[in-house]
Amino acid sequence: MDLLGGLSRDELRNFCWIAAAVFALVAGLWRWRRLHWTALGAVLLFAALNAGAGIYVLNTFRDSRWSAGGEPPLSAPSFSETPIVGQYFGPLDSALQGVVGGVNDFLAFKQALPVALDFLAVSGWALLLSFPLAVLAAVISFAMARRRSADFEKYRATVDLLKHELEQVKRQISAANSVDTEIPAEDEVTDAQVWHQN
């Protein structure tokens, strides 16, 4: 089943653009913090769709959609209907049909080849554009990773400082508790001595 059978040359070209744009929009909204990777993915998708369209055109080169109003297909004359000797020309008719079919295939391929090469050239340009985009995306990701690492180190230093301060507070509280427990013990001894004397 040919899903692209109803698309003309221009519709197939527009389909590649629209599919890449829809992907960029949806992926950009979904993962808006990684727009650099979304842009790269959209360019690579566009390249793949154009390469697929070029291969599709070459695979269906006999289709009339790829002919730009060129020569009509050739037809072989039939000699088998010739009176009296026509029955002897049957094999010649089949040979001529084969030759004319081959010529028609060649002409159809010749008309479809520029269309396929257009798609493949656009795919090549998109791939060429994807290399600097990939470098840019990698640089942005590296910078974001370094920033996250620096933020993490800053948070870790803050947590370590808070732990240290908490330990100091615990020591101060335990030191204050030990001093408070020692003072009432001396008061009790003094009170006991005074009571004993009385």
C-alpha positions in Angstrom: 0.0 0.0 0.0 1.5 3.3 -1.1 0.7 5.9 1.6 2.4 8.7 -0.4 0.7 7.8 -3.7 -1.6 10.7 -3.6 1.1 13.3 -3.1 2.4 15.4 -5.9 6.0 16.5 -6.1 5.3 19.9 -4.4 3.1 18.2 -1.8 5.8 15.8 -0.9 8.3 18.6 -0.6 5.8 20.5 1.7 5.3 17.4 3.7 9.0 17.2 4.6 8.9 20.9 5.8 5.7 20.6 7.7 6.7 17.3 9.5 10.0 18.8 10.6 8.3 22.0 11.8 5.6 20.1 13.7 8.3 18.0 15.4 10.3 21.1 16.3 7.2 22.8 17.8 6.0 19.7 19.8 9.4 18.7 21.0 10.3 22.4 21.8 7.2 22.7 23.9 7.7 19.4 25.6 11.4 19.8 26.4 11.8 23.6 26.2 15.0 23.5 28.3 16.8 21.5 25.5 15.9 23.6 22.5 19.4 23.2 21.1 18.8 19.4 20.8 15.3 19.9 19.5 16.7 22.1 16.7 19.3 19.5 15.8 16.7 16.7 15.9 14.4 18.7 13.6 17.2 19.3 11.1 18.1 15.6 11.1 14.5 14.6 10.7 14.2 17.0 7.8 17.3 15.5 6.2 16.0 12.0 6.7 12.5 12.8 5.3 14.1 14.4 2.2 16.4 11.4 1.7 13.4 9.1 2.1 11.5 11.2 -0.5 14.4 10.9 -2.9 14.6 7.2 -2.5 10.8 7.0 -2.8 10.9 8.9 -6.1 13.7 6.6 -7.5 11.7 3.5 -6.3 8.5 4.7 -8.1 10.2 6.3 -11.1 7.6 5.0 -13.5 4.9 7.1 -11.8 3.6 10.0 -14.0 4.0 12.4 -11.1 7.7 12.8 -11.7 7.4 13.6 -15.4 7.4 17.3 -16.1 5.3 17.1 -19.2 8.1 15.4 -21.1 7.9 12.9 -23.9 4.8 10.6 -23.8 5.6 6.9 -23.4 6.5 5.1 -26.6 4.3 2.3 -27.9 5.5 -0.6 -30.2 3.7 -1.3 -33.4 2.1 -4.7 -33.7 3.1 -6.9 -36.6 1.1 -9.9 -35.5 -2.1 -8.4 -37.1 -0.4 -8.2 -40.5 -2.4 -10.2 -43.1 -1.1 -13.5 -44.2 2.3 -13.4 -42.4 1.2 -11.9 -39.1 1.3 -15.2 -37.3 5.1 -15.4 -37.9 5.7 -12.0 -36.3 4.3 -12.9 -32.8 7.8 -13.3 -31.3 8.9 -10.1 -33.0 6.0 -8.3 -31.3 7.0 -9.5 -27.9 10.7 -8.6 -28.5 9.6 -5.1 -29.6 7.4 -4.7 -26.5 10.3 -5.6 -24.3 12.6 -3.0 -26.1 10.0 -0.3 -26.0 9.3 -1.1 -22.3 13.0 -0.7 -21.5 13.2 2.6 -23.4 10.1 3.9 -21.6 11.6 2.8 -18.2 14.8 4.7 -19.2 12.8 7.8 -20.1 10.8 7.7 -16.9 14.0 7.2 -14.9 15.6 10.1 -16.7 12.6 12.3 -15.8 12.4 11.2 -12.2 16.2 11.5 -11.5 16.3 15.3 -11.3 13.3 15.2 -8.8 15.1 12.6 -6.7 18.3 14.5 -6.8 16.5 17.7 -5.7 15.3 15.8 -2.6 18.7 14.3 -2.0 20.5 17.7 -2.4 18.2 19.3 0.2 18.9 16.3 2.5 22.6 16.9 2.0 22.3 20.6 2.8 20.4 19.7 5.9 23.0 17.2 7.0 25.7 19.8 6.3 23.8 22.3 8.6 23.5 19.6 11.3 27.2 19.5 11.9 27.6 23.0 13.2 24.3 22.6 15.1 25.6 19.5 16.7 28.8 21.3 17.8 26.7 24.2 19.1 24.3 21.8 21.0 27.3 20.0 22.5 28.9 23.3 23.7 25.6 24.5 25.2 25.1 21.2 26.9 28.7 21.2 28.3 28.2 24.8 29.6 24.9 23.8 31.2 26.5 20.8 32.8 29.3 22.9 34.2 26.9 25.4 35.6 24.9 22.6 37.2 28.1 21.1 38.6 29.1 24.5 40.0 25.6 25.0 41.6 25.9 21.5 43.1 29.3 22.3 44.6 27.9 25.6 46.0 25.0 23.7 47.5 27.3 21.1 48.9 29.5 23.8 50.5 26.4 25.4 52.0 25.3 22.1 53.4 28.7 21.4 54.9 28.8 24.8 56.5 25.3 24.3 58.0 26.4 20.9 59.3 29.4 22.4 60.9 27.3 25.2 62.5 24.8 22.6 63.7 27.6 20.6 65.4 28.8 23.8 67.1 25.3 24.5 68.3 25.0 21.0 69.7 28.3 21.3 71.5 27.2 24.6 73.0 23.9 23.2 74.1 25.5 20.1 75.7 28.1 22.3 77.4 25.4 24.5 78.8 23.4 21.5 80.0 26.5 20.1 81.8 27.1 23.4 83.5 23.4 23.7 84.6 23.5 20.2 86.1 26.7 20.9 88.1 25.4 24.1 89.7 22.3 22.7 91.3 24.4 19.8 92.7 26.6 22.4 94.6 23.5 24.2 95.8 22.0 21.0 97.1 25.2 20.2 99.1 25.2 23.7 100.7 21.5 23.4 101.5 22.1 20.0 103.1 24.9 21.3 105.2 22.8 24.2 106.4 19.9 22.0 107.3 22.2 19.6 109.1 23.6 22.4 111.2 20.2 23.5 112.2 
